[in-house]
Amino acid sequence: METYLQLPMEGISAFMMGDHLAVTSREKLLIYTLKGKLSSEASFEQPVDNAVKLSDKVLLLSANGIYYLATT
């Protein structure tokens, strides 16, 4: 199965998280289904510099040298 997504903003990372795709931009976390439908989104309190996948449910986000965990 192939799915093509045209994201509304420049993403800084994208990760397969089990049964969904998590895309981070500097301002938001976007969750897409495997069929490419946006299922949820959350805004960050401050712009994110980097994101790292820790597991199929957890991302490590960094913003100005401070680290946060995000569950998807």
MMTF fields as JSON, N, C-alpha, C and O atoms, coordinates in Angstrom:
{
  "mmtfVersion": "1.0.0",
  "mmtfProducer": "UNKNOWN",
  "numBonds": 287,
  "numAtoms": 288,
  "numGroups": 72,
  "numChains": 1,
  "numModels": 1,
  "chainsPerModel": [1],
  "groupsPerChain": [72],
  "chainIdList": ["A"],
  "bondAtomList": [4, 2, 8, 6, 12, 10, 16, 14, 20, 18, 24, 22, 28, 26, 32, 30, 36, 34, 40, 38, 44, 42, 48, 46, 52, 50, 56, 54, 60, 58, 64, 62, 68, 66, 72, 70, 76, 74, 80, 78, 84, 82, 88, 86, 92, 90, 96, 94, 100, 98, 104, 102, 108, 106, 112, 110, 116, 114, 120, 118, 124, 122, 128, 126, 132, 130, 136, 134, 140, 138, 144, 142, 148, 146, 152, 150, 156, 154, 160, 158, 164, 162, 168, 166, 172, 170, 176, 174, 180, 178, 184, 182, 188, 186, 192, 190, 196, 194, 200, 198, 204, 202, 208, 206, 212, 210, 216, 214, 220, 218, 224, 222, 228, 226, 232, 230, 236, 234, 240, 238, 244, 242, 248, 246, 252, 250, 256, 254, 260, 258, 264, 262, 268, 266, 272, 270, 276, 274, 280, 278, 284, 282],
  "bondOrderList": [1, 1, 1, 1, 1, 1, 1, 1, 1, 1, 1, 1, 1, 1, 1, 1, 1, 1, 1, 1, 1, 1, 1, 1, 1, 1, 1, 1, 1, 1, 1, 1, 1, 1, 1, 1, 1, 1, 1, 1, 1, 1, 1, 1, 1, 1, 1, 1, 1, 1, 1, 1, 1, 1, 1, 1, 1, 1, 1, 1, 1, 1, 1, 1, 1, 1, 1, 1, 1, 1, 1],
  "groupList": [{"groupName": "MET", "atomNameList": ["N", "CA", "C", "O"], "elementList": ["N", "C", "C", "O"], "formalChargeList": [0, 0, 0, 0], "bondAtomList": [1, 0, 2, 1, 3, 2], "bondOrderList": [1, 1, 2], "singleLetterCode": "M", "chemCompType": "L-PEPTIDE LINKING"}, {"groupName": "GLU", "atomNameList": ["N", "CA", "C", "O"], "elementList": ["N", "C", "C", "O"], "formalChargeList": [0, 0, 0, 0], "bondAtomList": [1, 0, 2, 1, 3, 2], "bondOrderList": [1, 1, 2], "singleLetterCode": "E", "chemCompType": "L-PEPTIDE LINKING"}, {"groupName": "THR", "atomNameList": ["N", "CA", "C", "O"], "elementList": ["N", "C", "C", "O"], "formalChargeList": [0, 0, 0, 0], "bondAtomList": [1, 0, 2, 1, 3, 2], "bondOrderList": [1, 1, 2], "singleLetterCode": "T", "chemCompType": "L-PEPTIDE LINKING"}, {"groupName": "TYR", "atomNameList": ["N", "CA", "C", "O"], "elementList": ["N", "C", "C", "O"], "formalChargeList": [0, 0, 0, 0], "bondAtomList": [1, 0, 2, 1, 3, 2], "bondOrderList": [1, 1, 2], "singleLetterCode": "Y", "chemCompType": "L-PEPTIDE LINKING"}, {"groupName": "LEU", "atomNameList": ["N", "CA", "C", "O"], "elementList": ["N", "C", "C", "O"], "formalChargeList": [0, 0, 0, 0], "bondAtomList": [1, 0, 2, 1, 3, 2], "bondOrderList": [1, 1, 2], "singleLetterCode": "L", "chemCompType": "L-PEPTIDE LINKING"}, {"groupName": "GLN", "atomNameList": ["N", "CA", "C", "O"], "elementList": ["N", "C", "C", "O"], "formalChargeList": [0, 0, 0, 0], "bondAtomList": [1, 0, 2, 1, 3, 2], "bondOrderList": [1, 1, 2], "singleLetterCode": "Q", "chemCompType": "L-PEPTIDE LINKING"}, {"groupName": "PRO", "atomNameList": ["N", "CA", "C", "O"], "elementList": ["N", "C", "C", "O"], "formalChargeList": [0, 0, 0, 0], "bondAtomList": [1, 0, 2, 1, 3, 2], "bondOrderList": [1, 1, 2], "singleLetterCode": "P", "chemCompType": "L-PEPTIDE LINKING"}, {"groupName": "GLY", "atomNameList": ["N", "CA", "C", "O"], "elementList": ["N", "C", "C", "O"], "formalChargeList": [0, 0, 0, 0], "bondAtomList": [1, 0, 2, 1, 3, 2], "bondOrderList": [1, 1, 2], "singleLetterCode": "G", "chemCompType": "PEPTIDE LINKING"}, {"groupName": "ILE", "atomNameList": ["N", "CA", "C", "O"], "elementList": ["N", "C", "C", "O"], "formalChargeList": [0, 0, 0, 0], "bondAtomList": [1, 0, 2, 1, 3, 2], "bondOrderList": [1, 1, 2], "singleLetterCode": "I", "chemCompType": "L-PEPTIDE LINKING"}, {"groupName": "SER", "atomNameList": ["N", "CA", "C", "O"], "elementList": ["N", "C", "C", "O"], "formalChargeList": [0, 0, 0, 0], "bondAtomList": [1, 0, 2, 1, 3, 2], "bondOrderList": [1, 1, 2], "singleLetterCode": "S", "chemCompType": "L-PEPTIDE LINKING"}, {"groupName": "ALA", "atomNameList": ["N", "CA", "C", "O"], "elementList": ["N", "C", "C", "O"], "formalChargeList": [0, 0, 0, 0], "bondAtomList": [1, 0, 2, 1, 3, 2], "bondOrderList": [1, 1, 2], "singleLetterCode": "A", "chemCompType": "L-PEPTIDE LINKING"}, {"groupName": "PHE", "atomNameList": ["N", "CA", "C", "O"], "elementList": ["N", "C", "C", "O"], "formalChargeList": [0, 0, 0, 0], "bondAtomList": [1, 0, 2, 1, 3, 2], "bondOrderList": [1, 1, 2], "singleLetterCode": "F", "chemCompType": "L-PEPTIDE LINKING"}, {"groupName": "ASP", "atomNameList": ["N", "CA", "C", "O"], "elementList": ["N", "C", "C", "O"], "formalChargeList": [0, 0, 0, 0], "bondAtomList": [1, 0, 2, 1, 3, 2], "bondOrderList": [1, 1, 2], "singleLetterCode": "D", "chemCompType": "L-PEPTIDE LINKING"}, {"groupName": "HIS", "atomNameList": ["N", "CA", "C", "O"], "elementList": ["N", "C", "C", "O"], "formalChargeList": [0, 0, 0, 0], "bondAtomList": [1, 0, 2, 1, 3, 2], "bondOrderList": [1, 1, 2], "singleLetterCode": "H", "chemCompType": "L-PEPTIDE LINKING"}, {"groupName": "VAL", "atomNameList": ["N", "CA", "C", "O"], "elementList": ["N", "C", "C", "O"], "formalChargeList": [0, 0, 0, 0], "bondAtomList": [1, 0, 2, 1, 3, 2], "bondOrderList": [1, 1, 2], "singleLetterCode": "V", "chemCompType": "L-PEPTIDE LINKING"}, {"groupName": "ARG", "atomNameList": ["N", "CA", "C", "O"], "elementList": ["N", "C", "C", "O"], "formalChargeList": [0, 0, 0, 0], "bondAtomList": [1, 0, 2, 1, 3, 2], "bondOrderList": [1, 1, 2], "singleLetterCode": "R", "chemCompType": "L-PEPTIDE LINKING"}, {"groupName": "LYS", "atomNameList": ["N", "CA", "C", "O"], "elementList": ["N", "C", "C", "O"], "formalChargeList": [0, 0, 0, 0], "bondAtomList": [1, 0, 2, 1, 3, 2], "bondOrderList": [1, 1, 2], "singleLetterCode": "K", "chemCompType": "L-PEPTIDE LINKING"}, {"groupName": "ASN", "atomNameList": ["N", "CA", "C", "O"], "elementList": ["N", "C", "C", "O"], "formalChargeList": [0, 0, 0, 0], "bondAtomList": [1, 0, 2, 1, 3, 2], "bondOrderList": [1, 1, 2], "singleLetterCode": "N", "chemCompType": "L-PEPTIDE LINKING"}],
  "groupTypeList": [0, 1, 2, 3, 4, 5, 4, 6, 0, 1, 7, 8, 9, 10, 11, 0, 0, 7, 12, 13, 4, 10, 14, 2, 9, 15, 1, 16, 4, 4, 8, 3, 2, 4, 16, 7, 16, 4, 9, 9, 1, 10, 9, 11, 1, 5, 6, 14, 12, 17, 10, 14, 16, 4, 9, 12, 16, 14, 4, 4, 4, 9, 10, 17, 7, 8, 3, 3, 4, 10, 2, 2],
  "groupIdList": [1, 2, 3, 4, 5, 6, 7, 8, 9, 10, 11, 12, 13, 14, 15, 16, 17, 18, 19, 20, 21, 22, 23, 24, 25, 26, 27, 28, 29, 30, 31, 32, 33, 34, 35, 36, 37, 38, 39, 40, 41, 42, 43, 44, 45, 46, 47, 48, 49, 50, 51, 52, 53, 54, 55, 56, 57, 58, 59, 60, 61, 62, 63, 64, 65, 66, 67, 68, 69, 70, 71, 72],
  "secStructList": [7, 7, 7, 7, 7, 7, 7, 1, 1, 7, 7, 1, 3, 3, 3, 3, 7, 1, 1, 3, 3, 3, 3, 3, 7, 1, 1, 3, 3, 3, 3, 3, 3, 6, 6, 1, 7, 3, 3, 3, 3, 3, 3, 7, 1, 1, 7, 7, 7, 3, 3, 3, 3, 7, 1, 1, 1, 3, 3, 3, 3, 3, 3, 6, 6, 3, 3, 3, 3, 3, 3, 7],
  "xCoordList": [0.848, 0.0, 0.888, 1.852, 0.566, 1.279, 0.316, -0.847, 0.825, 0.049, 0.919, 2.08, 0.375, 1.101, 0.479, -0.739, 1.321, 0.849, 1.461, 2.649, 0.654, 1.168, 0.947, -0.177, 2.023, 1.923, 1.722, 2.273, 0.927, 0.632, 1.787, 1.731, 2.838, 3.969, 5.243, 5.184, 6.352, 7.616, 7.794, 7.806, 7.929, 8.142, 9.615, 10.481, 9.893, 11.282, 11.593, 12.757, 10.532, 10.738, 9.427, 8.345, 9.547, 8.385, 8.776, 9.847, 7.911, 8.204, 6.982, 5.861, 7.2, 6.14, 6.044, 7.032, 4.855, 4.627, 3.577, 2.437, 3.965, 2.997, 2.011, 2.368, 0.764, -0.288, -0.586, -1.664, 0.344, 0.142, 1.483, 2.544, 1.407, 2.578, 2.553, 1.55, 3.631, 3.748, 4.698, 5.828, 4.234, 5.027, 5.152, 4.152, 6.379, 6.568, 7.046, 7.895, 6.478, 6.984, 7.53, 7.556, 7.956, 8.438, 7.299, 7.535, 6.077, 4.951, 3.958, 3.218, 3.915, 2.846, 3.322, 4.339, 2.546, 2.663, 1.405, 0.296, 1.568, 0.458, 0.463, 1.511, -0.686, -0.814, -1.696, -2.821, -1.175, -1.89, -2.143, -1.325, -3.274, -3.542, -2.661, -2.027, -2.627, -1.845, -2.441, -1.761, -3.694, -4.322, -4.097, -4.57, -3.382, -3.041, -4.005, -3.881, -4.969, -5.941, -5.405, -4.932, -5.484, -5.076, -6.039, -7.241, -5.533, -6.413, -6.351, -7.328, -5.218, -5.14, -3.939, -3.016, -3.979, -2.843, -2.785, -3.802, -1.57, -1.351, -0.308, 0.673, -0.527, 0.425, 1.411, 1.05, 2.666, 3.687, 3.669, 3.321, 4.043, 4.094, 5.205, 5.072, 6.31, 7.392, 7.916, 7.754, 8.536, 9.003, 9.999, 10.89, 9.827, 10.662, 11.824, 11.648, 13.019, 14.211, 14.465, 14.977, 14.102, 14.435, 13.456, 12.874, 13.278, 12.439, 13.129, 13.702, 13.068, 13.673, 12.645, 12.005, 12.486, 11.561, 12.212, 13.299, 11.542, 12.037, 11.361, 11.984, 10.085, 9.328, 8.163, 8.05, 7.289, 6.137, 5.085, 4.081, 5.296, 4.329, 4.936, 4.201, 6.275, 6.909, 7.953, 8.786, 7.883, 8.888, 9.603, 8.992, 10.895, 11.678, 11.83, 12.392, 11.328, 11.383, 12.359, 12.458, 13.091, 13.968, 13.601, 13.291, 13.647, 13.342, 14.259, 14.132, 15.175, 16.121, 16.883, 17.084, 17.308, 18.098, 17.284, 17.863, 15.959, 15.087, 14.408, 13.993, 14.298, 13.739, 12.366, 12.095, 11.496, 10.125, 9.8, 10.389, 8.87, 8.356, 6.964, 6.171, 6.676, 5.339, 4.866, 5.591, 3.661, 3.086, 2.141, 1.442, 2.127, 1.312, 0.126, -0.667],
  "yCoordList": [-1.181, 0.0, 1.237, 1.316, 2.185, 3.46, 4.576, 4.569, 5.536, 6.722, 7.934, 7.955, 8.948, 10.179, 11.278, 11.454, 12.016, 13.125, 14.415, 14.471, 15.439, 16.775, 17.544, 17.932, 17.761, 18.391, 19.896, 20.516, 20.488, 21.912, 22.809, 24.02, 22.236, 23.04, 22.209, 21.002, 22.836, 22.112, 21.317, 21.889, 20.022, 19.175, 19.113, 19.246, 18.909, 18.715, 17.24, 16.841, 16.417, 14.978, 14.26, 14.83, 12.996, 12.137, 10.733, 10.247, 10.082, 8.753, 7.862, 8.296, 6.616, 5.611, 5.212, 4.798, 5.338, 5.071, 3.97, 4.231, 2.742, 1.641, 1.783, 1.594, 2.119, 2.196, 3.619, 3.872, 4.55, 5.916, 6.59, 6.08, 7.747, 8.538, 9.806, 10.52, 10.091, 11.314, 12.262, 11.894, 13.482, 14.505, 15.691, 16.191, 16.14, 17.332, 18.482, 18.32, 19.631, 20.88, 21.646, 21.114, 22.855, 23.643, 23.983, 24.184, 24.052, 24.489, 23.412, 23.591, 22.268, 21.286, 19.848, 19.554, 18.964, 17.523, 17.095, 17.302, 16.502, 16.047, 14.526, 13.918, 13.909, 12.456, 12.091, 12.576, 11.227, 10.78, 9.283, 8.542, 8.837, 7.413, 6.858, 7.617, 5.553, 4.933, 5.231, 5.066, 5.665, 6.042, 7.505, 7.977, 8.241, 9.625, 10.658, 11.839, 10.246, 11.187, 11.758, 11.016, 13.083, 13.719, 13.296, 13.542, 12.664, 12.183, 13.065, 13.135, 13.745, 14.676, 15.59, 15.312, 16.683, 17.602, 18.291, 18.469, 18.674, 19.392, 20.471, 20.257, 21.626, 22.734, 22.694, 22.36, 23.037, 23.094, 24.458, 25.461, 24.496, 25.762, 26.663, 27.887, 26.055, 26.814, 26.03, 24.811, 26.704, 26.016, 24.892, 25.041, 23.78, 22.597, 22.634, 22.972, 22.278, 22.236, 20.856, 20.736, 19.806, 18.446, 17.468, 17.743, 16.319, 15.245, 13.919, 13.714, 13.012, 11.688, 10.663, 10.844, 9.59, 8.521, 7.645, 7.107, 7.502, 6.623, 5.257, 4.24, 5.239, 3.989, 4.258, 5.355, 3.26, 3.46, 4.381, 4.678, 4.837, 5.725, 7.014, 7.915, 7.123, 8.271, 8.934, 8.265, 10.279, 11.095, 11.944, 12.405, 12.144, 13.073, 14.343, 14.321, 15.461, 16.752, 17.657, 17.619, 18.481, 19.471, 20.853, 21.048, 21.806, 23.196, 24.078, 24.132, 24.764, 25.665, 24.963, 25.536, 23.718, 22.987, 22.315, 21.693, 22.427, 21.791, 20.609, 20.729, 19.479, 18.259, 17.957, 18.176, 17.442, 17.09, 15.723, 15.323, 15.015, 13.761, 14.031, 14.741, 13.468, 13.552, 12.14, 11.35, 11.821, 10.519, 10.681, 11.687, 9.683, 9.797, 8.868, 8.837],
  "zCoordList": [0.0, 0.0, 0.0, 0.761, -0.841, -0.884, -0.541, -0.946, 0.214, 0.548, 0.308, 0.716, -0.35, -0.603, 0.244, 0.251, 0.956, 1.774, 1.282, 0.965, 1.219, 0.962, 2.252, 2.572, 2.986, 4.29, 4.148, 3.238, 5.055, 4.956, 5.373, 5.16, 5.966, 6.428, 6.313, 6.079, 6.472, 6.431, 7.719, 8.809, 7.598, 8.766, 9.124, 8.26, 10.412, 10.811, 10.999, 11.005, 11.155, 11.244, 10.977, 11.118, 10.589, 10.383, 10.797, 10.432, 11.559, 12.082, 11.964, 12.23, 11.565, 11.648, 13.112, 13.718, 13.671, 15.089, 15.205, 15.589, 14.873, 14.904, 13.763, 12.601, 14.092, 13.081, 12.617, 12.079, 12.812, 12.332, 12.048, 12.409, 11.392, 11.055, 11.899, 11.91, 12.598, 13.391, 12.661, 12.34, 12.402, 11.726, 12.667, 13.184, 12.887, 13.708, 12.834, 11.957, 13.101, 12.544, 13.736, 14.846, 13.537, 14.68, 15.634, 16.826, 15.136, 15.953, 16.342, 17.309, 15.601, 15.82, 15.691, 15.063, 16.309, 16.107, 15.368, 15.859, 14.196, 13.371, 13.318, 13.096, 13.516, 13.469, 12.282, 12.16, 11.404, 10.213, 10.299, 10.844, 9.761, 9.637, 8.52, 7.788, 8.397, 7.321, 5.948, 4.935, 5.896, 4.637, 4.304, 3.27, 5.162, 4.885, 5.422, 5.095, 6.243, 6.81, 8.123, 8.984, 8.267, 9.515, 10.613, 10.508, 11.661, 12.728, 13.967, 14.714, 14.207, 15.334, 15.17, 14.404, 15.908, 15.91, 17.264, 17.935, 17.651, 18.903, 18.667, 17.955, 19.267, 19.151, 20.301, 21.429, 20.006, 21.037, 21.718, 21.095, 22.99, 23.721, 23.204, 23.214, 22.747, 22.141, 20.941, 20.886, 19.986, 18.775, 19.082, 19.919, 18.39, 18.578, 17.586, 16.415, 18.079, 17.237, 16.645, 15.532, 17.4, 16.984, 17.612, 18.661, 16.959, 17.484, 17.21, 16.14, 18.195, 18.08, 18.541, 19.577, 17.777, 18.147, 19.21, 18.997, 20.363, 21.421, 21.374, 21.677, 20.991, 20.859, 19.916, 19.37, 19.719, 18.844, 19.455, 18.808, 20.686, 21.336, 21.868, 22.27, 21.881, 22.538, 21.634, 21.023, 21.565, 20.889, 21.935, 22.899, 21.733, 22.543, 21.73, 20.635, 22.263, 21.582, 22.299, 23.526, 21.542, 22.169, 21.659, 20.484, 22.582, 22.264, 23.104, 24.327, 22.444, 23.136, 24.26, 25.332, 24.011, 24.992, 26.096, 26.987, 26.058, 27.036, 26.329, 25.176, 27.016, 26.419, 26.984, 28.165, 26.105, 26.455, 25.859, 24.855, 26.474, 25.906, 25.36, 25.978, 24.213, 23.617, 23.327, 22.721, 23.754, 23.439, 22.256, 22.139, 21.385, 20.18, 20.221, 19.281]
}
